[in-house]
Amino acid sequence: MSDAPLTPAAPKATPGWRQRIERYGSVGLTIYLSIFTVCLLGFFAVFELGLAGYIPWLKDRPDLASGATFVAAYGLTKLLQPARIAITIAVTPIIAARLNLKLPAPPPEAQ
């Protein structure tokens, strides 16, 4: 038996996230900003066209469709941020592969 003190092994950082950011960073950012823009403009259009009355939880809030249209659209877009992030993470590798983008190769230890 050795007299060396037992020390817990240092937790390994997940190599996948850092490598994915390095590999898909520009593609992922473009996809995320595209989804953000579509959400923001979609909510803005809903309020400007007066369609907010058809959304059950906005039916009793006609003031949202008046002067605070952009703020309301931005607030609802921020509420969807977790979904936008999840969608971006899910579709970025698929879109990058479909577009045949020349992405940096993954490091040898990740293969």
TITISE-727479 format. One record per residue (C-alpha): residue in three letters; x, y, z. Coordinates in Angstrom, 2 decimals, m for minus. Layout:
# residues N
- residu | X | Y | Z
- ala | X | Y | Z
...
This chain:
# residues 111
- residu | X | Y | Z
- met | 0.00 | 0.00 | 0.00
- ser | 1.36 | 3.44 | m0.82
- asp | 1.46 | 6.36 | 1.58
- ala | 0.45 | 8.88 | m1.09
- pro | m2.67 | 10.82 | m0.19
- leu | m5.72 | 10.03 | m2.28
- thr | m6.74 | 13.02 | m4.29
- pro | m9.79 | 13.02 | m6.50
- ala | m9.10 | 13.21 | m10.19
- ala | m9.71 | 16.60 | m11.71
- pro | m13.00 | 16.63 | m13.58
- lys | m12.52 | 16.60 | m17.31
- ala | m13.97 | 19.55 | m19.11
- thr | m16.36 | 18.54 | m21.81
- pro | m14.24 | 18.85 | m24.93
- gly | m17.31 | 18.81 | m27.14
- trp | m18.63 | 22.30 | m26.39
- arg | m15.41 | 24.20 | m26.97
- gln | m14.69 | 22.26 | m30.13
- arg | m18.23 | 22.75 | m31.41
- ile | m17.99 | 26.49 | m30.86
- glu | m14.67 | 26.61 | m32.70
- arg | m16.03 | 24.47 | m35.50
- tyr | m19.57 | 25.83 | m35.94
- gly | m19.25 | 29.29 | m34.40
- ser | m20.01 | 31.46 | m37.43
- val | m22.67 | 29.11 | m38.77
- gly | m24.34 | 28.84 | m35.36
- leu | m24.29 | 32.60 | m34.83
- thr | m25.86 | 33.17 | m38.23
- ile | m28.59 | 30.62 | m37.55
- tyr | m29.30 | 32.03 | m34.07
- leu | m29.55 | 35.61 | m35.34
- ser | m31.79 | 34.48 | m38.20
- ile | m34.17 | 32.74 | m35.78
- phe | m34.10 | 35.80 | m33.49
- thr | m34.96 | 38.12 | m36.38
- val | m37.81 | 35.93 | m37.59
- cys | m39.28 | 35.76 | m34.05
- leu | m38.96 | 39.49 | m33.46
- leu | m40.43 | 40.49 | m36.82
- gly | m43.14 | 37.84 | m36.50
- phe | m44.33 | 39.14 | m33.12
- phe | m44.03 | 42.72 | m34.35
- ala | m46.22 | 41.89 | m37.36
- val | m48.77 | 40.14 | m35.12
- phe | m49.12 | 43.27 | m33.01
- glu | m49.10 | 45.71 | m35.93
- leu | m51.71 | 43.75 | m37.87
- gly | m53.95 | 43.51 | m34.83
- leu | m53.75 | 39.74 | m34.64
- ala | m52.89 | 39.79 | m30.93
- gly | m56.58 | 39.33 | m30.16
- tyr | m56.37 | 35.80 | m31.54
- ile | m53.68 | 34.80 | m29.03
- pro | m55.53 | 33.70 | m25.87
- trp | m53.14 | 35.17 | m23.31
- leu | m53.03 | 38.50 | m25.16
- lys | m56.75 | 38.78 | m25.85
- asp | m57.40 | 41.08 | m22.87
- arg | m54.37 | 43.31 | m23.58
- pro | m55.23 | 45.67 | m26.45
- asp | m52.70 | 48.17 | m25.10
- leu | m49.86 | 45.91 | m26.30
- ala | m50.89 | 46.54 | m29.87
- ser | m50.67 | 50.30 | m29.45
- gly | m47.49 | 52.28 | m28.77
- ala | m45.38 | 49.59 | m27.14
- thr | m45.39 | 47.24 | m30.11
- phe | m41.66 | 46.80 | m30.41
- val | m41.14 | 46.41 | m26.66
- ala | m43.86 | 43.76 | m26.47
- ala | m42.44 | 41.93 | m29.49
- tyr | m38.95 | 42.02 | m27.98
- gly | m40.25 | 40.77 | m24.62
- leu | m42.00 | 37.80 | m26.21
- thr | m38.91 | 37.10 | m28.29
- lys | m36.82 | 37.02 | m25.10
- leu | m39.29 | 34.55 | m23.58
- leu | m38.54 | 32.19 | m26.46
- gln | m34.76 | 32.46 | m26.02
- pro | m34.30 | 28.97 | m24.49
- ala | m36.19 | 27.45 | m27.41
- arg | m34.13 | 29.46 | m29.92
- ile | m30.89 | 28.29 | m28.30
- ala | m32.04 | 24.66 | m28.33
- ile | m33.09 | 24.87 | m31.97
- thr | m29.77 | 26.48 | m32.90
- ile | m27.79 | 23.74 | m31.16
- ala | m29.87 | 21.05 | m32.84
- val | m29.86 | 22.33 | m36.42
- thr | m26.42 | 23.94 | m36.77
- pro | m24.46 | 20.74 | m37.55
- ile | m27.20 | 19.59 | m39.92
- ile | m27.28 | 22.86 | m41.85
- ala | m23.49 | 23.08 | m41.96
- ala | m23.33 | 19.55 | m43.39
- arg | m26.05 | 20.28 | m45.96
- leu | m24.27 | 23.42 | m47.12
- asn | m20.98 | 21.50 | m47.42
- leu | m19.14 | 24.23 | m45.57
- lys | m15.38 | 23.90 | m45.22
- leu | m15.23 | 23.71 | m41.44
- pro | m12.06 | 23.13 | m39.46
- ala | m11.45 | 19.46 | m38.79
- pro | m12.05 | 18.30 | m35.25
- pro | m8.90 | 17.69 | m33.20
- pro | m7.62 | 14.08 | m33.21
- glu | m8.68 | 13.36 | m29.61
- ala | m12.33 | 14.13 | m30.46
- gln | m12.53 | 11.57 | m33.28
